């Protein structure tokens, strides 16, 4: 644990361009395998291997269709090798999707089978999608089997399968649910895919025999990379699909904590949700809600290593941004903020519009037709002259962007 380390604004551009230190757990960069490897012999099986999706795969086109191989063809994120998967769907298959599975029974001879992953960390890897490949949603399938293998070791082929990163599921013929996960649209460039396992949405897929059923929750401390699922954005998009994968690893995630002061408020702060945005290069990379304890303390969990501007906003308080918070190899403490009260209409300014909203709710209590909880600035469950006093005291204030 460490106190927050801040970088002032003039340094942000240069620092954000560089990676911060991170605790990582390598799985594979594919450099140690021969090329081209035998089809389906390293980590991922050939695209037609999965019983739940093989009927969608077109086996007629010539090689390298329906292949999963380690290759050395000038497309690698690091080193000279990567894993390439190529497939094409049959026509007239609007339900088509693909499970690129790692499934390997004990009698199998595949290399890097059933890679174990720890649910306390994030899983990240690089993906390169060749031009002409249709856009798709990418989801991680994990066997939730509480194995004890080291990260990247053989975590076994048993256990129910959960969809990690799936925000919704699409029930299709055969009783399966193809997942709608992370949208992948970039072509001819390497992009990083991150499944932040402690906080990713999760849906059930398939229940194993003699084990707890899939329930949409990562129950064990560990599981395995059972598959990557590819669901076309455009139903029935035939392809071909050509995808390169590289640099699989896990990375430790950390907490950011501190204190939120909700100024001019005498109510129960534990009932006030605070929206937190993590921003990098001006982009919001994560939005979360934290609830302060009675003393105003909060904890934001599972933050990936990086340098962030962190924005805090509660209902009728103005936004405050803490710039340049560095998260690297330990939990970060001391990210404290004080939020200015009076933003009744939520536009991040205290203006005449807020005055008008407060006038409209004046004299009201919960249950009245004109009650507006955001006009109860001091939190005493009625809109009175005390709330006007708060607004007048902060009139003209503008929150951070």
Number of C-alpha atoms within 10 A of each C-alpha: 11 12 14 19 14 17 17 10 10 8 10 19 12 8 15 16 11 10 11 14 12 16 14 16 19 15 21 18 22 25 19 9 16 14 16 15 15 15 17 23 20 22 26 31 26 25 25 24 20 17 8 16 20 18 17 21 22 18 17 10 11 7 10 14 20 26 20 28 27 29 22 19 12 10 20 24 20 13 14 14 26 30 26 25 25 20 26 24 24 18 14 12 15 16 17 25 27 26 26 25 23 28 24 22 13 11 6 10 11 19 16 19 28 28 26 27 32 25 21 18 25 24 24 20 20 21 26 23 22 17 15 12 22 20 20 22 20 22 25 26 30 25 32 31 24 20 21 16 17 15 19 22 17 21 25 24 21 22 24 24 28 26 34 28 24 23 15 15 16 11 12 12 7 7 9 14 18 26 28 22 23 20 15 19 13 15 17 14 13 19 16 12 15 18 19 23 22 16 16 17 18 23 23 21 22 19 18 16 10 9 12 13 17 21 18 16 15 26 14 13 14 23 32 33 27 32 25 19 23 25 27 24 16 12 14 18 24 23 17 19 22 20 20 23 24 26 23 18 21 26 21 21 24 21 16 23 19 18 18 22 16 23 15 21 16 11 15 12 19 16 11 15 15 22 16 20 20 21 19 20 13 9 11 14 11 12 12 13 15 18 18 22 16 11 11 16 18 21 18 16 16 19 22 19 20 19 26 25 22 20 21 23 22 23 21 25 28 26 26 21 18 18 18 24 21 21 25 20 20 17 18 23 18 14 20 15 18 15 19 26 27 36 30 27 20 17 17 23 25 27 20 12 14 22 19 13 16 27 14 15 21 20 14 20 18 13 8 10 9 13 20 22 18 21 29 28 31 24 17 15 16 21 26 20 12 15 23 19 15 19 27 14 14 17 18 12 17 17 17 14 9
